């Protein structure tokens, strides 16, 4: 095994069990590891620190796996991590009302660069590091042993793959090709998931409980679901007896699937409409038309991909939320989210306070939304925390 030696004083984060080593922290590499190889990381005094995946194409040159020198990172090591992660999700699936969740969440589950989402009997994986690419045969074998999935589909079309010098993929790894729409259940509601063509791996299961909580406010209310995708918030609100729900998204495929989901759940009789539009433009149009709502959901895509983009993203979040607040009836509810890891909850509250001032509104934070337990956060890896939201009462 090849030794990678850190510069003097660069071992602190590693000793704190942070799983990333940036290329700038490395003094020497003893030999020529292939990208994806497991290496031994040593401090400047040549003392062992940890084992990790090496990749000289990535800014994160080493992704750490194991800090105990006496534990071999072999097939059994990977199998064990998969078993522990899958077992930790069992309670989510136990009562049968939900059969979709995230089974493996990358660094947070000690498997850097691997995401596995369960869609009923099908699995969608994202492999974002070359080390994990090498480990896939044993990981797939363990997933097959534990879950006997009908298919394992590789949906690794994330830009992060390019940082590791990996090609984008969209291929079947095991089993038979999943149908165009895989049927899943979440909170007792059925969804068709387009694994191959849909966004991310097909569904945003990180909003599971947030949809449920918001739906408890929805009865007899007029709701606007912005960035609706395939209707997670929309369908939960319709099930809870919302007076009407309008869903807005710019993706035609997402809205097509949403309409299909309305039929599947036999909500055709409910007052629902879908608008294919840019959300900002549509909110301005509602303002011109004098259209008002009781509940508004704002669940935009990631505005701040990195810390350096935070200022600009904060302005975008502020403008969006100001528009939303202006369209609420007095005492109405705004459920507003940010899935930008770079934006923490305190900053998000500040952004909303500015939005309220600009909108001429008073805002009360009623509830703080976050990511669910199948998206855990490792104490030593706060970067794993990304989804946050606020339920705001607006006057
Ligand atoms: N709320 C959804 C998930 C939202 S994901 C759920 O519960 O499943 C973000 C969505 O925003 C995607 O569906 C994407 O198509 C849409 N989107 C991105 N930019 C947009 C824009 N400017 N206007 C409207 N929709 C947009």
Boltz pocket constraint, residues with backbone or C-beta under 6 A from the ligand:
constraints:
  - pocket:
      binder: B
      contacts: [[A, 199], [A, 203], [A, 204], [A, 207], [A, 226], [A, 227], [A, 228], [A, 229], [A, 230], [A, 231], [A, 232], [A, 233], [A, 248], [A, 249], [A, 250], [A, 251], [A, 254], [A, 277], [A, 278], [A, 279], [A, 280], [A, 299], [A, 300], [A, 301]]
      max_distance: 6.0
